[in-house]
Amino acid sequence: MAVAVLGVLRSASGAPVITVDASRDIATVPRTLFGTNMRPEMEASERTAALLKDIGITVFRYPDSIDRGYRWDWDIGRMVLRGKGFPSWVKPESCALADFKNYLAFARTVGVQTVAVVNVHDGTPEEAAAYVAKARDLGAGITYWCLGNEPYFKSDAETYIAAEDYVKLTQRFVQAMKAVNPDIKVGITWGGQWLNRTSDPGRDEKVLAGTAPLIDFVDHHFYTGRFESEQGVDPLRIVAGALRVKQDVDYFREIFRRVAPAHADRIEIQQWEWSGPPWPEIGGMQRLATAVYGADALGEFAKQGITLACQYNFHEHACGLIPAGTEVPWNGKTVRPLAYAIKLWSRYMGPVMVESSITGVETYTTRDWHTYVNYQGEVPYLATHATRSADGRTLQLMVISRHPSQDYTATINLHGFLPKASVTVRTLTGPDFLAHNDYYKEGDWRSWRTTEEVPPQTCMLTEAQAELAFTPSADGVTTTYKVPAHSVLQLVFERAQ
């Protein structure tokens, strides 16, 4: 399987040293980072509920990224008109999750909380207020409400809303919605660096200036690893994507401080859509590379103070955690690699992020014209995140390998934590970065298909036990471990009695 390498692959002869200080807390890991997008036409069954619980999904964004054209009849509690983005051959009346009570029942079965999108493109403040009222009356517990989905693309005349008009509708919608429930938090869509610098210059500043006293969060959507079709899929773009998180958050917070200083510390940054490249024709099959990026990105979300995130989305032909469509149901077995990355964090990492660092790692270079989508610059082959359990009994170390072919034997220094010799080892990997668990002919994005027959599941999450030898050091212990190429490795250390 050919890989088009974007940058220069330098010699990977480094001797990496990973240092973890379990006594130094640097961030919390919000349980709300492990969300996914849920649409009315998606499968709500015992088997999908079981899968979502197994992955550790904690949030549903509902009704996902439908822009406009949909309507709710709150007298009966159903979506009665489909909207843009809703499959044209599917009628809302045939979808179980188009009934709001059914949706809430499914969400409660899975054990998730809901964040809600309201239709501001061709909806009204009164309709949004009715949605808030229904959620309140049914005890839905929806805290976060976002005003629309991606109204900022000038290239889409049907959904684009100019900054000045978006400010005006925000003022009307917030007033109507909070009159019904003053305790909800309302957010605005946030274009981000590419859009704010190039496509619609200054839009985010204009919207924030007119809405800052009214809003509680911004909703940023981010997909990394995009390429131009003639260049082929380069997984090294994708796995570098988490390095953009800090750049984006720093950029956003600078705007907050400059434009709305009185509200800069109060407004939350959230990611209601995130993933690797979103479409098959630009590399958007759910490959191992996206899973490796995703594991790294979730750690960066926590480090940078992002309070809520929803991967895009639960099931779909390209971006879904499982392959399914409205005509062909999930086969019950195929799971995309990104689901395992989320599972590693939600199920097995701790709630307290502690200091971790890595030295002695070689790098590669990424450079392309997608300046505000793909990371530009030097990319270390390894990255680390470390967490501690709430009771302090276990320490979790995650090591992300961005190298396509070389294993690394890393020295691991643990400070402030004396571990037992027995260590739990979880590894997410596959044959290579371009591996996936679908039927798909490389180079022909139209070849994707979902069938009852299950293709080989080549990208898997495995668990094993290992006995490690620890050597005392000045203020901790030291050991070594081999980090496999193109993988996410997790070591769980248990505190010695």
N, C-alpha and C positions, 0 to 999 in steps of 0.2 A: 504494500500500500504506500504510494508515494506521498511524501510530505514536502510541501513547499515552505522552506525555512525563510522567514522574513529577515532575521538579523544574522549576525555572524556567530556561529557556534564555536566558542572558544574551548580550549582544552579543559576538560573537567577533572583536573588532577588535584583539586583543592582538598584540604583536610579539615572538614567542617567541625566546629565546636559549638554545641548548643548549651546555653546556660539558662537555668531556670531558678528564679528566686521565689520560692513558694510563700515567703513571708511578706512579699511586696505586692499588695493589691493595686491594680491599675484601672479596672473597670468592672462593671457588672455585665452579665450576659442576659439580656431581657428574654423572657420566655416568648415574647411577641416577635422575635426575629424569624420564627420558623413557620411562616404563613405560606399559603398558596391561593391562587385565584380560582373562584368557583362560579360557574355559569349555570343558568336554569336548565340547560339541556344536558348537563353532565350526569353521569351515572351515580345514582344514590342507592346503594344496595348494601347488604351485609358485607359482601366481600370488599367493596371499596372502602367502607367504614373501617373494616379491620386493617386494610392496608394503610389508610391514613393514620390510624392509631399506632401502627407498627413503625411507620416513618417518624412519627412524633410531630405531626402537623399541629400547630397551636392556634392558627388564625385562618379564617376564610375572608377573602375580599369578595364582596357580593354586591351587585351582579357582575363582577368582573369588569372587562374593559369595553362594554357596549357603550357607544358614544351617544346615539340619539335615536329617535323614532320609536322608542319603546314606551309603553304606558302601563301603569298599575291601576287596577280598579280596587281601591281599598275597601269598598263595601263587601267584596268577596275575597279580598286578600290575594289577588293573582295578577301576574303580568298578562295583559290581554293583547298587546301588540309587540311584536318583536322589533328590535332596533338594528342599526347598522352594526355589523359584526356578528349578528345572530344568523346561523345558517338559513338560507332562504327556503329550504325545503322542510324546515322544522317549524311546527306551529307551537306557540307557547302552551296551548291547552293540552298538548301531548307530553309536556315535560313536568315531572314530579316537582322539581325544584322551582318551577315558576309559581307554585303555590307557596306563599311565604310561611305558612304554618308547617308545611312539609319540610321546607328548607331549615327552619329553626329546629325541628325535630332531628333532622340529619346532623346539624351542627352540634346539637347536644349529645347525640349518640357518639360522635367522634370526640367530643370534649373540647371544642374550639370556641374562641370568641369571634365575633363578626366585626369587620369594618365595612362601611357602606358607601357606595357611590350613588350620588343623586344626579338626575338628568338636568343639566343646565343648558344644554344645547337647544332643545325645543320643549323642555319642560318648564314648569312654573314654580315660583316660591310656594304657592299653595299646595301643589302636589308634593313637594319636598317636605313641607310641614306635615302633610297627611302621612307620609312615610315615617317620619319621626314619631308621630302620635301612635301609629300602629305598632311600631317597635316598642314604645313605652308600654302600651296597653297589654302587649303579649309578653312582657318581661324579657325582651330579647337581649338587654344589656349591651346595646351598641354604643360605645363611647365615641369612636372616631367616624366622622362623616366627611367625605371629600366632594368638592363641588366640580363634578364632571370628570371626564377622561380625555386627556391630551387635546385641549382646545387650541393648541399653540402652533400647529403646522400650517403655515401659509399656503403650502402646496395643496391642501385639502379644503376647498371652498365650502364643503358641506359641514365641516366641523370647526373650522377656524373661528375664533372669537378674538377680536382685537383687544389689546391690553386695557384700553379705556373702558370698553364695554364689559370686559370680565370684572373689572373693579366695581362697576355699577351693579352687575347682577350679584356679585358677592355680597354687597351691602344689603340688597333686598332679600337674598336667600338666608343669610345669617340671621337677620332680624326675624323672619318668619319661623325659622327652625328653632331658634333659641326661645322664642315666645312659647313654644310648645314644651320644650325641655331645656332649661337653661344650663343643665349640667353636661350636655354633650360638648364635644370638641369638634370644631369645624376647620377643615384645611383647604388650601388652594393647590392647584396643579402648578408644578415648578418645572420650567423648561430645561434648566441645566446649562452647562458650559457651552456646548455646541450651539444650541438654539440662541442663548442669550448673547453670545459673542458674534454669531455669523448670520443665522437665519432670520432672527427677529431681534436685532440688537437692543439691549436695554429693557427687554420685556419684563424680566423678573424684577428688576428695580422698580419699574412703573407699577406693576401689580402689587408688590410689597408695600410701596409707599401709600397706596390707597386702601390697603386692607389690614395692615399690621395690627391695629388695635382690636380688630374683630376676629382674627384667626388664631389657631392654636398650633398648626403644623403646616409644613409644605410636603407635598407628595412628589418625589422625583422618580422617574423611570429610567433605568439604565441597562443597556445591553452592550456587551463588549465583544471584541474578537471579530468584528466585521471585516470582510475583505471584498475585493472586486472579483467578479466571477472568473475573469480570465486568468487570475493569479492562483487559483486553487485554494484549498483549505490549508491554512497554516495554524496548527494548534498552539504554536508558541505565542501567537497574538492572544489567544483565548486565555491561556493559563497565566498570562501577565496581568490580566484585567483587574485583579484585586488591588493592585498598586494604584489604581485610579481613585479608590474610595477616599483616601485621605486628601488627595488633591481636590476632589469635588467638594468634600465637606468643608475644607478650609476656604474654598472659594465662596461657598454659600454663607458661611458664618461672617466672612468679610462684608458681604452685601448686607447681612442682618445688622452688623455694627454700624455700617456707614449710612444705611437708609432708614433703619428703625432702631436706633440704639436703646430706646426705652423698653423694647420688646425682644432684644437680641437673645437674651438668656432664657426667655420663656418659650420661644417658638421651637417646636421639635422638627427634626429632619427624619422623614420616613421614606421607605422605598416600597411602593405598592406594586411595582413591577421590576423584576431584575432577572437576568439570565445571561447566557452566552449569546452568540449570534442568533437572531430570532427566526430566520427563514431558511429552509433547506437549500435554496439556491445560493446562499452566501455562507454555507457551512453550518446551518442551524439544526442539524440533527442532534439529538441528545447524546453526544459523544462523551467518552471518558474525560476529554479535555475540559468540557464544561463542568463536570463534577469536581475536578481538581480545582478549577477556578472557583466554583461555588463554595467548597470547603474553606478556601482561603478568604473569600469575600465575607462569609459569615463572621469569621474572626475579626476582619477589619471593620465590619459594621459595629460590632461590640466595642472595639477599641476607640472608634471615632464618635461614639455616642449616638448612633442611629437607634431610634427607640422601637421601630416596628418595620418589618420587611415581609413582603409576599413574593415568592418566586412565581414566575409566569410560565405555565399554569398547571392545574391538576391533570386534565387529560386533553390531548390535542395531537394532531398528526406530527407536529414538529417540536413544540416547546414543552409538551406535557410530561409530567412525572411518569405517566403511563401512556401507551399508545391506544387511542380509542377515538371513535368518531360517532356521529349521530346515526350513521347507517350501520356501522360495524361496532359491536360492543367490545369492551376489554376482554382479552382472552383469559384473564384471571391469573396470569403468570408473569408476563413480560413487565419488568420494572426498569425504568431508565436509570443510568448511573447517578444522575443528580439527586435522585431520591435517597440514595445511600449516603451522599455527602451531608444532606440535611439530617438524616438519621444519626450520623456520627455526632453531630452537634447537639441535637435535641434530646437524644436518648442517653448519650454517653459522655458528653463534656459537662463540666460543672458550672455553677452560676457565678463564680468569682474568677475573673481573669487576673492572672498574676504575671509578673514580669518574665519575659523570655526573650532571648536574643540569639543570633547566630553569627559566627565569624568564619573566615577561611573558606568562603564559598565562591566559586567562579561565577561569571555572569555571561549573559548574552544580550544583544542589542536589538531593540525593536524601533523601527522608524517607518512611518507611512503617513499618508495624507489625512487619515481619520484622527486628527490631532486631539479632538475632544471626546472621542469614543474609545479608541485604543490607547493603551499606555505607551508613552514614548520615552526611550532611554534604556539604561542598564537594568537588567532583570536578574536577580540572584536565582540560581537553580534550586535553592531550598528556601523555605519559609517556615516559621514556627508560630504556634499559639499554645498557651498553657492555661489551664484552669484548675481550680481547687473545689472540691465538694463543699457543700454548706457546712457540714460537720467537721471538715478538715481531715477526714480519715483517708481520702484518696486525692491523688494528683494526676491530672490528665495532660499528656503532652501530645500535640498534633504536629506532625512534620509533613509539609507539602513538597513533593518533588516535581519540579518543572522540567527535569532533564528527560529527553525522549528515550534514552538508551542506557545510561550509566547509573549503577547503584553507587551509593556513598556509604562508607563506614564512618559514622559520626561519633565523636566523643560527647557524652552528655554529662554536664555538671549540674547536680541538684543541690540547692542551698535551702536551708530552712525546712527540710523534709527528709527524714530517715526512712527509706522504704524497705519493705520485705523483698526477698530475692525473687519471689514469684510475681510475674507481671502479666497482665492481660494485654494481648496484642490484637489490634484490629487493623485490617488492611483493605483499602479500596483500590483496585487496580484492574487491568485487563491487558490484552496483547500489546496495545500501543495507544497513543493519545487519540487516534481516530476511531478506535473501536467503539461499538455500540451494541445494543441488544435488540435491534430491529431487523426487519427485512428491508434492505436498502442496497442498491447497486451504486457503488461509489462513482460520483461524477454525474449521476442522473437523478436529480432531486425528485423528479416525478415518479420514480420507481418505488417510493415508499408505499407500504401497504400494511394493513392490519388484517390478520386472519386468525381463525381459531387455532390453527397450527402454530406452535411456539417456536420461534427461531432460536438458535443457540444463545444462551445468556453468557456472554463472554466477559462482561464487566460485573464483578461481584464484590460484595463486602464479606470478608471472612474473619473469623475470630479464633484465637489460639492462646495457649499459655506458654510462657517462656521463663526459664530460670536465668537470672542475670547475676553476674559477679560485680559487686560494688566495692570500690576502693576508697577508703577515707581520705578526705582532703582537708585543707585548713579550716573550712567552714561548711563542709557538706560531704557529699560522696560523688564518685565519678564512675561511669560505666561506658560501654560502647554498644552501638546497635547499627545494623546495616539497613539503610533506607532504600527501598526498591525504586528503580526508575519509574517515571510516570505513575505516581501513586499518591494516595493520602494514607499516612501511617499514624495510628494512635497507640500510645503506650499508656496504660493505666497502672500507676504505682499505688500500693496500699501502705499506709503508715505502719511501721513496725511498732509492736506494743512495748 
